[in-house]
Amino acid sequence: MNFFGTFGSTDAEALQLLLPVVDRALYAHQAGDYQEYLSVITSNLAAKITQEDFMRAHREVAPQLGTLQSKLLLAALRRGENPMLLFSAKFSGTEDDIVINITFKNGTKPPLIEWLWIE
């Protein structure tokens, strides 16, 4: 069963709202744009990821991954009270499938990311 929290009464409605935020976060990560990243994350996550940490991750990870080629939503799960979206992604710099885990803070308007993990 898909869980999208308060972000839509249907899967399609929730994804229409959440996927653009996912795209903005992934773009910010790829481009090294900390201000754009801050615009889509909660203050709680922002307190954990300093600009220095963000830029270090960008310098170390982005070149290895390359550019995002495609992503496929695998599941929308419940993580506490928050919706967690799991994606399989293809990047130009690796033949491996990459897992992207994005947890949204339920009830935020506009939707904000509580956690983002790329592995």
Secondary structure as the mmCIF struct_conf table of DSSP 4:
data_model
#
loop_
_struct_conf.conf_type_id
_struct_conf.id
_struct_conf.beg_label_comp_id
_struct_conf.beg_label_asym_id
_struct_conf.beg_label_seq_id
_struct_conf.end_label_comp_id
_struct_conf.end_label_asym_id
_struct_conf.end_label_seq_id
TURN_TY1_P TURN_TY1_P1 GLY A 5 THR A 6
BEND BEND1 PHE A 7 PHE A 7
BEND BEND2 SER A 9 THR A 10
HELX_RH_AL_P HELX_RH_AL_P1 ASP A 11 ALA A 31
TURN_TY1_P TURN_TY1_P2 GLY A 32 GLY A 32
HELX_RH_AL_P HELX_RH_AL_P2 TYR A 34 LEU A 38
TURN_TY1_P TURN_TY1_P3 SER A 39 VAL A 40
STRN STRN1 ILE A 41 ILE A 41
HELX_RH_AL_P HELX_RH_AL_P3 SER A 43 LYS A 48
BEND BEND3 ILE A 49 ILE A 49
HELX_RH_AL_P HELX_RH_AL_P4 GLN A 51 LEU A 65
BEND BEND4 THR A 67 THR A 67
STRN STRN2 LEU A 68 ARG A 79
TURN_TY1_P TURN_TY1_P4 GLY A 80 GLU A 81
STRN STRN3 ASN A 82 PHE A 91
TURN_TY1_P TURN_TY1_P5 SER A 92 GLY A 93
BEND BEND5 GLU A 95 ASP A 96
STRN STRN4 ILE A 98 PHE A 104
TURN_TY1_P TURN_TY1_P6 ASN A 106 GLY A 107
BEND BEND6 LYS A 109 PRO A 110
STRN STRN5 ILE A 113 ILE A 118
#
